[in-house]
Amino acid sequence: MEYIATFRSTYKVLKAEKTLKEKDIPFQLIPTPKKIAAHCDLSITFQGDDSKTVEDALNEKGIKIVALYRREGDSYVKV
C-alpha cells in the first residue's frame, strides 16, 4: 500500500529527503498530487511497510509531516 506524506514547505520536504536517504529508507520524491490540498508542491511517497520507520526517522530530526494519505486507486484517503 502506498502512502504520501505532505510537508509545510519545500525546505521541509528536502530535509525529509536527506534524512530518509541517510537512513537508507526507500521512498520517492514526487510532485504533490492535485487531488491533495497541500502547502508544498513536493511530497514523499513510500510503502506502508515502511510507515513507522519513516515517521520515526523524521520525528527524530524534528521534521513534521503535515498530512499523511493512503492511495486507494485514483483517490487519496487522509490517515
C-alpha positions in Angstrom: 0.0 0.0 0.0 1.4 3.4 -1.0 1.4 6.4 1.4 2.0 10.0 0.6 3.4 12.5 3.2 3.0 16.2 2.7 5.0 18.9 4.3 4.7 22.6 5.0 7.4 23.8 2.7 9.9 22.7 0.0 12.7 23.2 2.6 11.0 20.6 4.9 10.4 18.0 2.2 14.1 18.4 1.1 15.2 17.9 4.8 13.0 14.8 4.9 14.5 13.5 1.7 18.0 14.0 3.1 17.1 12.2 6.3 15.5 9.2 4.6 18.5 8.9 2.2 20.9 8.9 5.2 18.9 6.2 6.9 18.6 4.2 3.6 14.8 4.1 3.9 13.1 3.5 0.5 11.0 6.4 -0.7 10.3 8.6 -3.8 10.1 12.4 -4.0 7.1 13.3 -6.2 5.0 16.3 -7.2 2.1 16.6 -4.8 -1.0 15.1 -6.5 -3.5 17.8 -7.5 -6.3 15.9 -5.6 -4.5 16.6 -2.3 -4.7 20.1 -0.9 -1.2 20.7 0.3 1.1 23.5 1.3 4.0 22.3 -0.8 4.4 21.2 -4.4 6.5 18.2 -3.4 5.7 15.2 -1.3 7.3 11.9 -0.3 5.8 8.6 -1.2 6.6 5.2 0.5 5.2 1.8 1.0 3.0 1.1 4.1 5.5 -1.4 5.4 7.9 1.5 5.9 5.4 3.8 7.5 6.6 3.5 11.1 10.3 3.7 10.1 9.7 6.8 8.0 7.7 8.6 10.8 10.3 7.6 13.4 13.2 8.9 11.3 11.5 12.2 10.6 10.4 12.7 14.2 14.0 12.0 15.3 15.1 15.0 13.2 12.1 17.2 14.2 10.6 17.1 10.7 6.8 17.2 10.9 4.5 15.6 8.4 1.6 18.0 7.7 -0.7 15.2 6.4 -0.4 11.5 5.6 -2.5 10.0 2.8 -3.1 6.4 1.7 -3.5 5.9 -2.0 -6.6 3.9 -3.0 -6.8 3.6 -6.8 -7.1 7.1 -8.1 -8.1 8.6 -4.8 -6.3 9.5 -1.6 -7.6 8.9 1.9 -6.2 11.0 4.8 -4.9 8.8 7.6 
